[in-house]
């Protein structure tokens, strides 16, 4: 799914000292009913190049019941997906405080065609690429992209970091909520844990391999957050492992489900026309694979 426009507002940039590639993603629409209200969805994402942001597909679609009410239709039988248009979406980058970050317009949103928002089935292909309307030049803004790799080794049991803002998705008075970043350290779980959480047979889970699970009691993503990057540091560089997903989770589970970013390397390369490519290996001391990412 592609949607192809939005003004760019520049402000003083205060880069988060540890994770400068983390961005705030918000869809926003004014409502006809009731007057002077709006609906919005806010998520987290990560900069993967000077032109592209990655987040969850959940974050660029409207709740159809809320959208219907917003438009004054009140259609309770509405079905299907309604994706956000570029002029309804903006990205803020360069600060852990949303109001101090650069506001960037969007020119295009891309979601895998196989993404389906059905409940309680797992949300496979829960990933979206957002093309910025204005190039976020690193020399000017000092914001590097995070590294992507198709070959991260020995992730099971490793500690990763998730960062993000709380999700909001409802009809409300015409005011914006602003949050600072939250951060959690979470353990990456064994592959055998995910099928149990997703209630999938092992063979079906292995066929898709689009999920990774992480977290434990009191060490997981804050409820309601989607698109949160889960990142791991290797040899001085940060790599994007997963994005917190909208997948259905059993109520008693204390860990979280992430879209496995390495499973989407082909999609990322195709959408960005090879501007963004997953590394075939990790950086090692003395290597100069791509000095621009993850540091």
C-alpha positions in Angstrom: 0.0 0.0 0.0 1.4 3.3 -1.0 -0.1 6.7 -0.4 1.5 9.7 -2.0 2.3 15.2 0.7 2.8 18.2 4.3 4.7 21.2 5.5 8.0 21.0 7.4 8.5 23.0 10.5 12.1 23.6 11.8 12.9 24.3 15.4 16.0 24.1 17.6 17.1 20.5 17.8 18.0 18.8 21.1 19.3 15.3 20.3 18.6 12.5 22.7 22.1 11.7 24.0 21.7 7.9 23.6 19.2 7.2 20.9 19.1 10.1 18.4 17.4 8.0 15.7 14.2 7.6 17.8 11.3 9.6 16.4 7.7 10.5 17.3 5.1 9.6 14.7 1.6 11.0 14.8 -1.5 10.8 12.6 -3.9 13.6 13.1 -7.4 14.4 11.7 -9.9 17.2 12.6 -13.4 16.0 13.2 -16.7 17.2 11.9 -18.6 15.8 14.8 -18.3 16.9 17.6 -16.9 20.2 16.5 -13.5 21.4 17.7 -12.3 17.8 18.3 -9.8 15.6 16.5 -8.6 12.0 16.5 -5.0 11.0 16.5 -2.7 8.0 16.8 0.8 8.5 18.2 3.6 6.0 18.1 7.4 5.7 18.1 9.6 5.0 15.1 13.3 5.0 14.1 15.2 6.8 11.5 16.8 4.3 9.1 18.2 6.8 6.6 18.1 10.6 5.9 14.8 10.0 4.1 13.0 7.1 5.8 11.5 6.3 9.1 10.3 2.8 10.1 7.4 2.1 12.5 4.5 -0.4 12.9 1.8 -0.6 10.3 -0.7 -0.3 13.1 0.5 3.3 13.5 -0.5 4.5 10.1 -4.1 3.2 10.0 -7.3 4.7 11.5 -9.6 2.9 13.9 -12.6 2.8 11.5 -15.3 3.2 14.2 -13.6 6.3 15.6 -13.0 7.6 12.1 -16.7 7.1 11.2 -17.7 9.0 14.3 -15.2 11.8 13.6 -16.6 12.2 10.1 -20.2 12.3 11.5 -21.3 9.0 10.0 -21.6 6.8 13.1 -21.4 3.6 10.9 -21.1 0.7 13.4 -20.8 -1.9 10.6 -17.8 -0.4 8.9 -15.1 -2.9 7.9 -11.7 -3.0 6.4 -8.6 -0.8 6.6 -8.3 3.0 6.2 -4.7 4.0 6.1 -3.4 7.4 7.1 -2.8 9.8 4.2 0.6 11.6 4.1 -0.9 15.0 4.8 -2.5 13.5 8.0 0.9 12.3 9.3 4.0 14.0 10.7 7.2 13.0 12.3 9.2 14.7 15.0 12.9 14.0 15.3 15.9 15.3 17.2 14.7 15.4 20.8 13.4 13.2 23.6 10.9 16.0 24.3 8.3 16.0 21.6 7.7 19.8 21.6 11.4 20.6 21.1 11.9 18.3 18.1 11.8 19.1 14.4 8.4 18.6 12.9 8.8 16.9 9.5 6.2 16.5 6.8 5.6 13.1 5.0 5.5 12.5 1.3 4.7 8.7 1.2 3.7 5.8 3.4 4.4 2.2 2.4 2.9 -0.9 4.1 3.3 -4.6 3.0 0.3 -5.6 0.9 -0.2 -8.7 3.1 -0.7 -6.6 6.3 -4.2 -7.4 7.6 -5.6 -5.8 10.8 -7.8 -8.6 12.2 -8.3 -9.6 15.8 -7.4 -11.8 17.5 -5.1 -13.1 14.8 -1.4 -12.1 14.9 -0.6 -9.1 12.9 1.9 -10.4 10.4 3.7 -7.8 8.3 3.1 -5.1 10.9 5.6 -2.7 9.6 5.5 0.7 7.7 8.0 2.8 6.0 7.5 6.6 6.0 9.3 8.8 3.5 10.0 12.3 4.8 9.1 15.2 2.6 12.4 17.0 3.4 15.7 15.1 3.7 16.9 15.1 7.3 20.6 15.7 6.5 22.9 14.4 9.2 25.5 17.2 8.7 22.8 19.8 9.5 20.9 18.0 12.3 23.4 15.6 13.7 21.0 12.7 13.8 22.3 9.3 12.6 20.1 6.4 11.4 20.1 3.2 13.3 21.8 0.1 11.7 19.9 -2.7 10.2 21.3 -6.2 9.8 20.0 -9.5 8.5 22.6 -11.5 10.5 22.6 -10.5 14.1 24.0 -13.5 16.0 23.1 -15.1 19.3 20.2 -12.9 20.3 18.5 -15.3 22.7 19.1 -14.1 26.3 20.7 -10.9 25.3 19.5 -7.6 26.9 17.9 -5.1 24.5 16.5 -1.6 25.0 13.0 -0.5 24.0 12.3 3.2 23.8 9.0 5.0 23.0 6.0 7.2 23.8 2.5 6.1 25.0 0.0 5.4 22.2 -3.2 7.6 22.1 -6.1 6.7 19.8 -9.4 8.3 20.6 -11.8 11.2 20.2 -10.8 14.1 22.5 -10.9 17.8 22.9 -8.6 19.8 20.6 -5.4 19.5 22.7 -2.2 17.6 22.1 -0.7 15.3 24.7 3.1 15.4 25.0 5.3 12.8 26.6 9.0 12.3 27.1 10.6 9.0 26.1 10.2 6.0 28.3 13.0 3.4 28.2 13.1 -0.3 29.3 15.8 -3.0 29.3 14.3 -6.3 28.2 15.7 -9.8 27.6 15.2 -11.3 24.2 13.4 -14.6 24.6 14.0 -18.0 23.0 12.3 -18.6 19.6 10.2 -21.3 21.2 8.5 -18.7 23.4 6.9 -16.8 20.5 4.6 -19.6 19.1 3.1 -20.1 22.6 2.4 -16.4 23.0 0.9 -16.2 19.5 -1.0 -19.5 19.9 0.5 -20.7 16.6 1.8 -24.2 15.7 5.6 -24.3 15.4 5.5 -25.0 11.7 3.3 -22.1 11.0 5.4 -19.8 13.1 8.6 -21.0 11.4 7.1 -20.5 8.0 6.7 -16.7 8.6 9.5 -16.0 11.1 8.3 -12.4 11.3 8.1 -12.1 15.1 10.6 -11.9 18.0 9.6 -11.9 21.6 11.2 -10.1 24.6 10.5 -9.0 28.1 9.5 -10.4 31.5 7.5 -9.3 34.5 7.9 -5.5 35.0 10.4 -5.4 32.1 8.3 -5.0 29.0 6.8 -2.3 26.8 4.3 0.0 28.5 0.8 -1.1 27.6 -0.5 0.7 24.5 2.8 1.5 22.9 3.4 0.4 19.3 6.2 1.0 16.9 8.7 1.1 19.7 12.2 0.2 18.4 13.9 -2.7 20.3 17.6 -2.2 19.8 20.8 -4.0 20.8 24.3 -2.7 21.0 27.1 -4.6 19.3 30.7 -3.5 18.9 29.8 0.1 19.8 26.9 0.3 17.3 23.1 0.0 17.8 21.1 -2.3 15.6 17.3 -2.4 15.2 16.0 -5.9 16.2 12.3 -5.3 16.3 9.3 -2.9 16.5 6.7 -3.4 19.1 3.7 -4.9 17.3 -0.1 -4.7 17.6 -0.2 -8.5 17.7 -2.7 -10.2 19.9 -1.2 -11.3 23.3 -2.8 -13.6 25.8 -3.8 -11.6 28.9 -1.5 -13.4 31.3 1.6 -12.8 29.2 4.2 -10.5 30.6 6.5 -10.3 27.6 5.9 -8.5 24.3 5.8 -9.3 20.6 7.9 -7.4 18.1 8.0 -7.4 14.3 11.3 -9.1 13.4 13.0 -6.3 11.3 15.5 -8.7 9.7 12.5 -10.5 8.1 11.6 -7.4 6.1 15.0 -6.6 4.6 13.7 -7.2 1.1 10.7 -5.0 1.6 12.8 -2.2 3.0 15.3 -2.4 0.1 12.5 -2.5 -2.5 10.5 0.5 -1.1 13.6 2.7 -0.6 15.1 1.6 -4.0 18.2 0.2 -2.1 18.8 3.5 -0.3 18.3 1.4 2.9 19.8 -2.1 3.0 20.3 -4.5 5.8 23.9 -5.3 6.4 25.0 -8.8 5.7 27.0 -9.0 8.9 27.7 -7.0 12.1 30.3 -4.3 12.4 33.6 -5.6 13.8 36.5 -3.6 15.0 38.4 -2.3 12.0 35.6 -2.7 9.6 34.0 0.2 7.7 30.8 -1.4 6.4 28.7 1.8 6.9 30.2 4.4 9.2 26.9 6.4 9.2 24.6 4.2 11.3 24.1 3.3 14.9 26.6 5.6 16.5 
